[in-house]
C-alpha cells in the first residue's frame, strides 16, 4: 500500500480496510481482501448501472508483501501509455488486460 507508485494514486483502501476489519470480526480468517476488492468492483459497476457478473470467491491474500518489488514493478500514475504497456507486458499482460485492470 505504501509503494511509491501508489502514493497520491491508490484511493479507497481505508474503506477496504474498514470492510476487512468488520468481516474479520464477524468471521475471522474466512474472507480475503482480494475477494473484498473483487466484490467491490462488481458492486460498484452494478450500482453505477454498468455490467454485472458472477464473482467467484476463494481468493487468498499473500502472507508477505515486498515494497521493493512493488516499487520496481508497479506502474506509476504519471507513466505514459507506452510505459504502461511495457510494464504490463513485463508481467505477461497485454493492452486489453491494461484497459480492464485500469478501468
PLY file of the C-alpha trace (Angstrom):
ply
format ascii 1.0
element vertex 103
property float x
property float y
property float z
element edge 102
property int vertex1
property int vertex2
end_header
0.00 0.00 0.00
2.90 2.34 0.68
4.84 1.64 -2.50
5.94 4.75 -4.40
3.64 4.20 -7.41
0.63 4.12 -5.07
1.31 7.49 -3.42
-1.36 10.01 -4.49
-2.76 7.34 -6.80
-4.28 4.49 -4.82
-7.52 5.59 -3.17
-10.22 3.87 -1.17
-8.04 1.48 0.78
-9.34 2.99 4.00
-12.81 1.73 3.01
-11.45 -1.71 2.12
-9.59 -1.85 5.43
-12.79 -0.92 7.31
-14.71 -3.65 5.48
-11.94 -6.18 6.16
-11.97 -5.28 9.87
-15.75 -5.73 10.08
-15.66 -9.02 8.17
-12.81 -10.33 10.35
-14.89 -9.55 13.45
-17.85 -11.48 12.08
-15.97 -14.44 10.60
-12.23 -14.49 11.27
-9.82 -15.89 8.67
-12.59 -16.50 6.14
-12.76 -13.69 3.55
-9.67 -12.29 1.82
-9.00 -8.68 0.91
-8.69 -9.95 -2.66
-12.29 -11.21 -2.55
-13.46 -7.96 -0.95
-11.84 -5.99 -3.79
-13.37 -8.27 -6.45
-16.83 -7.94 -4.88
-16.44 -4.17 -4.53
-15.50 -3.86 -8.22
-18.56 -5.82 -9.32
-20.91 -3.98 -6.96
-19.60 -0.55 -7.95
-20.12 -1.42 -11.61
-23.65 -2.66 -10.93
-24.58 0.32 -8.74
-23.40 2.71 -11.47
-25.64 0.85 -13.93
-22.71 -0.83 -15.62
-22.33 -4.54 -16.28
-22.57 -7.14 -13.56
-21.01 -10.58 -13.37
-20.70 -13.55 -11.05
-17.74 -13.11 -8.73
-16.10 -16.42 -7.89
-14.85 -16.39 -4.31
-11.99 -18.14 -2.59
-9.02 -15.92 -3.41
-6.25 -15.95 -0.86
-4.24 -12.96 0.25
-0.48 -13.07 0.20
1.19 -13.71 3.52
4.01 -11.32 2.68
4.44 -8.00 0.92
7.58 -6.75 -0.74
7.76 -2.98 -1.06
11.00 -3.14 -3.05
9.40 -5.35 -5.71
6.27 -3.18 -5.71
8.42 -0.10 -6.30
10.13 -1.89 -9.19
7.07 -3.47 -10.82
4.01 -1.28 -10.23
3.46 1.33 -12.93
3.35 4.91 -11.68
0.28 7.13 -12.17
2.29 9.51 -14.38
3.58 6.80 -16.77
2.90 7.30 -20.47
0.79 4.81 -22.39
3.93 3.25 -23.85
5.43 2.88 -20.37
2.20 1.34 -19.05
2.04 -1.11 -21.94
5.67 -2.10 -21.35
5.10 -2.54 -17.61
2.08 -4.76 -18.24
3.92 -6.72 -20.95
6.73 -7.40 -18.46
4.12 -9.14 -16.31
2.78 -11.17 -19.25
-0.26 -8.93 -19.75
-1.46 -7.23 -22.93
-3.18 -3.95 -23.78
-6.64 -5.48 -23.22
-5.51 -6.50 -19.72
-4.19 -2.97 -19.15
-7.55 -1.43 -20.06
-9.54 -3.93 -18.00
-7.37 -3.58 -14.91
-7.14 0.19 -15.17
-10.85 0.69 -15.78
0 1
1 2
2 3
3 4
4 5
5 6
6 7
7 8
8 9
9 10
10 11
11 12
12 13
13 14
14 15
15 16
16 17
17 18
18 19
19 20
20 21
21 22
22 23
23 24
24 25
25 26
26 27
27 28
28 29
29 30
30 31
31 32
32 33
33 34
34 35
35 36
36 37
37 38
38 39
39 40
40 41
41 42
42 43
43 44
44 45
45 46
46 47
47 48
48 49
49 50
50 51
51 52
52 53
53 54
54 55
55 56
56 57
57 58
58 59
59 60
60 61
61 62
62 63
63 64
64 65
65 66
66 67
67 68
68 69
69 70
70 71
71 72
72 73
73 74
74 75
75 76
76 77
77 78
78 79
79 80
80 81
81 82
82 83
83 84
84 85
85 86
86 87
87 88
88 89
89 90
90 91
91 92
92 93
93 94
94 95
95 96
96 97
97 98
98 99
99 100
100 101
101 102
